[in-house]
Amino acid sequence: MVKFNCIVREDNIGKTISVDGMVDAVDIEETLKTRYAYLYQSMLDTGYKVKVNHCTYFKEIVFKKKVVGFCAYTIINSVSKLSLVSTYILPEFRKRGLFFDEINHTYEEGNEISIFDPPSFVMKLLIKYGFAKDIGNNLIVSSIMLDVPSTSITDIYGSDSVEYSDFTYSTNVYDYNLCGSVIIVDEEKEIVYISKSSDKDNERYDCLEKRANIDDEYYVNIIKHVQNNKQIIDKFINNIEQSYASFNEDYSDKPDFEDFKKLNQEQSERELSDYFNKIDETKNSLYDPSSIDKEKYILAFQNVGIYDFIRTFEENNNIELTNSIIKIDYDFKPDYIKNLVLNEGYISNESSSEEVDEYLNSLKVNDLKNILKDNHLTVTGNKSELVDRIKEYVPSSSVLDKEYSISDKGLEFIESHEDIEFYNLFLKNFYYYEFKDFLNCHDGSITEVSKEFLKEHLYSSVKKKDNKAYTDSINALAFINELNNDLTEGLYFELKKFIIGLNPLFLDESSYNYYQPISKTNIDNINLLLFKGDFNLKEEFKKAWDSMEINNFMVSYSKSFKTLDEMLSGEDRDYMNDKIRELYLTKKTIHDKLDKSKQSTLDKYLTFN
């Protein structure tokens, strides 16, 4: 238990201390002494020292309304980028992902961040949470830049002195053997700097002795290893950057589906619809949303999220990186899918009782007492009693530092939901709930049933005058046929897509402001299919034209075919789009129809063959 009273924030939001945003105007030690005496005392007790005593922003770390730590940021080299110069969390509240949450939240707010002269424990946390990667040869590459002041550089190779004094260098390479950041100043001249290791790292890992024994070859090998792994490094950093590129959104209104399931059955349909509309508005449905079985929908949507979480984890083996990616792709509240996957045991770092028994019995009494102390349990009794107490009160994941892995239950889930792989590839713009029901009610292969499902959407979209649903259905049908090497059907749907692009009779007036009749992807696909197959383009175009679900066209058959022929011959797409818009999409007759917003004046353009 915590032996002191933490500051409480009833709104569970940490405060930020700054002096009008002035650079390095906050005295960290003085702030801790006067406002957070319990944090300061804990730092003294654990031997933690701040490397830099001034910061621009001092942020509280809050857990369950208690202020349990802090992060201090400054601004380096007059660039508007936050550099984390110090962070501390009370020992009682570690191993709860609070450091990850802070970094993650700072990214989500759209800030660029770096870390100032980090010790090895910070680099281990970055690896744990997916922000850094071990690339071998004692080297770590970090997606978060590491800031190293020239005063912290102690080991220099290839030069007599540091090139710039009173300057802060940036790097993303760290040597965990020497516990220092690596700055490759000049690859050709083979100039390398390494920052000094912290006192704690020197004490634990004998860094000073290791540094005294390294030779020139050690530095040269660092340069070669970084050069040889440049592709891996670039790919890793790009993946992280892409994961956070769209992370500037507010999650506060996103539904928590456990809350949804707990809604009382007697609540009004209006309340349920409010929850439902937050989720459903972007996908195409065959039905009126009010008629959908919402409980079945929620379970189906969850299953897609679980499946994608397990598959993504399978690729990167990092639970927090997977969580970050999934939070971008799904409109769940943060951590919902991660918690669901872990709680259901699809991915686990738990050890078997036999593994725990074997490990605990191999430890000495003092080691067992240390485990109990770390978990705030009594340390009295003989070895057998200590082992029993740990087994009863300490989670196995805290006893054995076991990596997360997909469990047998997780593998069974993947095997029983393979249709989600197909759904993700072709049908993301449609509801998995409807697709699953359609699949269960129709015989045939998943490919054939999916085509029928999309044709249903095609006919439904014409009745509803829904251009998005129509084009999404055409796109998916073309894609399925092309990947299954059915070139004829693929070309048929690509041509239909081209025709409806020139004749967008289902769009409302506001959409014309940005509408592009001709798609580059569509033209590229038609070109590729014509190259692969032996087709008479005129015959195939006529077949697609005659099968269109509309019977009056803004752009005639001959002009549509001529436009296609010009595009396939390399005509400029922007020029053609402007030309089509000028000739056909600004006529008063079209706008007269559109002013009535897709109403009965469009009916004469529709037919069902």
N, C-alpha and C positions, 0 to 999 in steps of 0.2 A: 504493500500500500504506500501511497505518497505521504511523506511525513511533514508536509507543509501545505499552506493554503495558496492555491494558484489564483491569479487574477481571473475573474469570470467575465465572459462576453456573452450576454444573454442572446444576442442575435447570431452567435457562433461565427462572427466575422472578426478577423484580426485587424487591429488598428495599424496605421502607418504613421511613423513620426518623421517629419522633415522640417527644415527651416526654409519655407517658401521655395523648396526645390533647389536651394543653393548647394553647389557641389561640395561634398565632404564637410558639411556644417554641423553634422550630428556627431557628438562624442559617444562612441559605443560604450566604453567602460563606464563613463559617468551616467549614461542612460540606464545601464543595467543596475548600477549601485543605487540610484535614486528611485527608480520605478519598478525594477524587477529584481529585488534583492535575493529572492529564492533561486532565480536562474543564475545570478552571479555567484552565489554560494555553491551551487551545484557544479559550476564550471571550475571553481577553486578546488572542490573536493575531488573532481575527476582529472585535474591537471590540464584542463583545456585553456589555451591561450589564443587570443585574437591576434592575427598577424598584422592587421591594419586597424587602427583605433578610431578612424573617422569614416563616415559614410554619408551618402546623400539621402538614402531612405532606410529606415529601420522598421522592418515589418514583423508583426507578431505571427507566430504559428499557433493556431487554435485547434484543439481536439476536444470534441464534446463540450464546448463552451469554455474550456480552460485554456489559458495561455501557457503552452508547454515548451515554447522555444521561440527562436527568432531567426530571421535572415536579414543581413545587412547588404545593401547594394550601393555601389558608387558608379560614377561615369568616367570611363577611361579615355585618354587621348582626345578629349573634347568631342567625342562621337556620342550620339544619342543612343547608346547601348548600355544596358544595365550589367554591371559586373558584380557577381556575388563575391563579396570579400570575406564574409564570415557567416557561419550558420551553427546553431546549437539547438539540440533537442534533449530534454530531460531523459536520462537513461530509462526511467519507468515507462516512457512513451515511444521508445524506439521500436523498430521492426513493425511499424504500422503503415508504412508507405507515406509518411508525412513529408519527407524530403521530396519524393516523387510528386506528390500533390502540389507542392509549392512550385517546383520547376514547371510542371504541367500547366498550372493555373497562370503562371507568368507568360508562358507561350500562348495560351488561349486568349489572353488579353492583347495579343498582337505585339508583344515586346520582343526585342532581340536581346539575348542574354549571353553572358560569358561567365567563367569562374576564375577568380583571382588566385593564382599560385596554389593549386589544390594539393592537399596531402593525399596519401594513398587510399585512406578510407572513403574519401569522396569519390575517387575514381572507381572503387569497387561498387559504390552505390550507383554510379552512372552505368556500369556494366549490368548490374542487377535490374535496373529499370529500363534498359534498352537504349540509353543515350550514348553508350560507348561499346566498343567491341575489341576483344583480344585478337590481334592479328598475328600472334606468334613472335618468337624472338624477343620475349620480354616486353613487347610493345603493345600499347593500347591506343586505339584511335577514337577520338571523341567527336560527336556531332556538335557538341557545345564547345565553343572556342575557349582555350585556356589562356589567361592573361598572366604574363611573367614580367615583373619589373626588372630592369637591368641590374638593380642592386641585389636581386635574388639569384643571379647567375654566378655559379661557382666553378663549373667545369667547362673549359673552352678547348675545342680542337680545331686546328687549321688556322688559328690566328693568335696573336699575342694578347689581344684585349677585346672587350665588347665594342662592337662598332659604334653604337650610340649609347651614351650615358644619359641618365635621367630620362629614360624612355621605357614604355611598356610594350613588350613584344607579345604577339598572339600566335598560338600554335594549336593543333589538335592532336598532337602525338605526346604520349606519356610513357616513360620507362618504369615499369613496376618493380624491376630488379633494383634500380638505383633510387626509386621513389622520387622522381623529378620529371618536370616537363621538358620535352625535347624540342629545340628550335633549330631547324635546318636552315641556316642563313643563306648558304650558297651551295647547291648540289655539285656544280662543276668544280668549284674550288675546294669542296669538301670541308666547309666550315660548319661546325655544330656547337650549340650551347646547351647545357643542361642546368636546370634550376636546382637550388639546394634542397635537400630533404628536410622535413620537419623534425623537431626534437623527438617527437613520439616515434616517428618512423626510424630515426637513427637508433633509438633505444630498442625497438622491436626487431628490426631487420638488419642491423649492423651495416647501414648504408655507407657510413664513412669508410669502413674497412673495405667494403666492396669497391668503392670508387678509387681507393688507393691502389687497388690491384688490377684495374682494367688497363688495357693497352690501346694503342692507336687503332688496331684492327676492330676493336669494339665499336668505335665511332663510325668507321667506314661501313661496317656491317649494318648499322642503323640506317644509314643513307641508302644502301643497296636494298635493304628489306622494304623500306618505305617505297622506293621506286618500283620494285617488283610487285608490290601489292597495291599500286595506285588505282587499278581498276576496282578492286574490292573496296578500297577506302572511299572512292568517289561514289560507288553504288550505294554503300551503306549510308553515307551522309545525305545523298539525294533522296533515299527512301524516307529518312527521318524528316527532311525538309518538306517533302510532298505530304507526309502524314499530317503535318501541322499547318499546311498552306491554307486550308479552309477552316481553321479553328477560331474564327472570330465571330462566333454566334452565341446567343444566350440560350442556355438549356433550361431556364427556369420554368418555362411553360410546357416542357415535354413530359408526356405522361409516364408515370411509373406503373407498369402493368400489374405489379402486385397490388397496388392501390386500386387499380381498375377491377381486378378480380374480387376485391373485398367490397366493392360497391354493393349495397343491398339490392336484392332483386326487385324490391318495391319502389326503388327510386324511379323518377319519371323518365320516359323515353328521351325527353329533351336533354336531361343531364348526361345520359349515355351517349347521345348523339354528339354532345359537345366534346366528350373524350374521343369519340371515334373520328370526328372530322379533323382533329389535329393530326391524325395518323394517315388518313386515307386520300387526301385531296390530290396527291401527285400521280396516282396510278389509275389505270383504266379498269373499269368494272362492267360486267354484263348486267348488273342489277342496280336498282335504287339502293344507295347506302343504308337507308332506313330498314331495308328488308334483310340485310345480312346478319347472320348469326354471329354476334360480336365476340362471344366467348370462344367459339371455334376459330374466328379470325385471329384473336390474340394469341392463342396457342400455336397456330400455324406460323404467325409472324415471329414468335419467340423461337420456334424450331429453326427457322432460317438464320436467325441471329446466332443461335448455339452452333449450328453447323459451320457457319462462316468463322466463328471464333475458333473452333477446334482446327479447322483447315488452315487458318492463318497462323495459329500457334505451331502447327506442324511444320510450317515453312521457316519460322524464325526462332522457335524454342524460347521465347521470352514473353512471360505473361503480361508484363506492363506495356511492352511495345504493342502486343496484340490488342490489348485493351484500348490503347490510344487510337489504333487504326479502326477498330470496330466502332468507337464513339463517333468517328467522323462519318461512317457509312450508315449509321442507324439513328433514328430519332427517338432513342431511349434516353432516359436520364443517365448521367454518367455512372459507370460501373455496374449498371443493371445486368447486362449480359455476363460480364466477368463474374459477378457474385452468383448468378444463376448456375454458370458452368462449374464453379468451384463448390458451391453448396450441393449440387447434384452429384459431384464426384466424377465428372467427365474428364477433368484435368486435376491432378492431385500431386501434392508433395508429401503426403502422409506416408509413413513407414509402417510396415506390418509389425504386429506385437512381437513376433520372433526377432525381427531386426532390432527393435528397441531394446528387448531383453538382452540380446547378445552384446549390443553396444554399451548399455549401462553397466552390465556386469564386468565389462573389460576396463572400466574406469576406476581410478583410485577414489578414496573417500573424499579427498579435497576437491576433486573434479566434480563429484556429485553435489557437494555442498555449494560449489560455484553456480551450478545450474539452478539449485534451489534459491540461492541469493538473487540471481538474475530475475527470478520469477516471484520474488518477495514472499518466499515460503520459509518455514522454520527449518533449521539445519541440525536439529538434535536427533540422536538415534544411531543405531549401528548401520552398516552398509545395506543390509537387506531392507531396513525400514526406509532408508533414504531412497533406494531404488523404487520401492512401492509407492512412496509419496510422489516421486517424479511421474511415474506411470499413471497415477490417479489424477494429478492436477496440472501437469504440463503437457500441452499438445505435442504429438510426436514430431510435428514439423519444427518445433522449437528445440527439440532434443537432437535430432539428426538434421543437419543442414542439407536436405535432399532437394535436388532440382525438380521442378515441375515436369510432369510427363503425362501423356494421354493414357488414361486408364483403360482397362478392358471394357468398362461401361461406355467410355467415350468412343472406342472403336466400334462397339455394337451400334451406338447411335449413328455414327457415320454410315455404316453399312445399311442400316434400315432407312436412311433418308438420302439415298443416292440421287433421287429425283430432284433434290435441291441443287445439285451440281448442274443439271440440265437447265433448271429454272434460272439459275444465276447467269448462265451463259447466254440464254436466248430470251428470257421472259421477265426480266427485271422491271419492266414498265407495266406489268400486270400483277394481280394479286395471287400470291402463292396459295392462299386459302381456296380461291376459285379453281385454280389450276389443279390442285390436289383432288378436289371433289370431282372435277371433270375426268381426271385420270382414273379415279376409282370407279367411275360409272361407264367407262368406255373400254372396249377390248382393242387390242393391237399394241404395237411397239410404242414406246414413249415418243418417238419421233412422229409417227403417224397420228397418234392421239393429239399431240401438240399442234400439228398442222390443222386438225379439225377445230381445236380450241381457238386458234387464231382466226380461222375463217368465221367462226361464230362472232368473234369480236369485230371482224371486218363488216359483216352485215349489220351488227348492232350499231357500229359507229356511223353507218350511212343513215340509219333510221334516226339516230340522235343528232345528226349533222355535227359530228365531233371530229374535227380534222386531226387532232393529236392522236386519238385512238385509231383512226384510219391509217395514218402514216406509221405509227408504232407497229400496227399489225402487219402492214406491208413489209416494213424493215425486217421484222422478226422472221417472216415467211421466207424472204429472200436469203437471210443469213443461214437459216436452218438448211435450206436446200443447197446453198453453196458449200457449206461445211460437210454436207453429206454427198458432195460431188454430183448432185443432180443439177447439171449445168442448164438444162432446158427450163426447168421450173425456176431456178435461180434467176435466169435472164428474164423470164416472164414477169416475175414480181419486181425486179429492178426497173423494167420498162414501165410497169404500172406506176411505180414510184415517180418516175420521170414525168409521166403524163399528169398525175395529180399535182405535181409541183407546179406545172404551168397553168393548172386549172383549179386553184384552191377555193372552191366554191363554199367550203364549210367554215372559212375563217370569218371572225367578226372584224369590224372596221379597224379597231385599235391595233390588231395584229399586223395590218399592212404597213405600219410604220417601219417595221424591221424585217419584213418577210423577204426571204431569198428564194426565188422560184427554182433555181438550179443548184443542186448540191454537188460539191466536188467528189465526195465519197461515192455518190450514185454514179457519176460519170466514170470514175476510176474502176468501179466494179463492173459496169457494162463493158468497158474496154477489155478488162481482164477476162471476162466470160467469153467475149467474142474471140479473143486470142486462143483460149483453151479449147473452144468447140467449133464445129463446122456449121455455122449458122447463116441463113439468109436473113439479114437484119430487117429488110422490108416486111417479110412474111411474119417474123416474130413480133415486130411492132404492131402490125395489123391485128394479130391475134390478141395482144394485150389491149389494144384500143377497143376492139369489139367487145371485150369482156368487162370494160369499165362499168362501175356502178352508177355512172352519170351518163345522160344521153345528149345533153347540150353542152358545148364546150366554148370557153372564151377564146382559146387558141385552136384553130382548126387542125384537122388531121395532117394536111399537107405542110402547114407551117410548123406544127409540132415536130414532124419527122425531119423537116429541113433544119430546125433548131438543134435537134439531137445530132444530126449528121455534122453540122458545123462544130458542135462541142467535141465530138469524137475526133474531129480533124485538128483540134488544138485551138479553137477560138477562145479568146479571153473570157473567163466566167463572169468577172465583175462587169465587163462591158455588156455581155448578153443579159445579165440580170437587170441592169439599168434600162436596157432597151425594152425588155419584156414589161417591166413595171411601167415605163412611159407609155407603151402602146396599149396595154391591156388592163393594168391595175389602177388607172386613174380616170377611167371613163365614168361619166356621170351615171350611166345606166347601172354600172356595177355598184357604185356608192349608194344609189337609190335602193338597190336590193339590200345592201349591207346595213343601211340605216335602220332597217326593220329587224336587224340582229338575228339572222338565220331563221326567219319565220316563213310563212307559207309561200312568199314570193319565190323561194328557192325550190319549191316542190317540183316544178316542171323540169328541173335539171336532174331529178333523181329517177332511177329505174332499178328494178331488181330482176336480173336476168336468171 
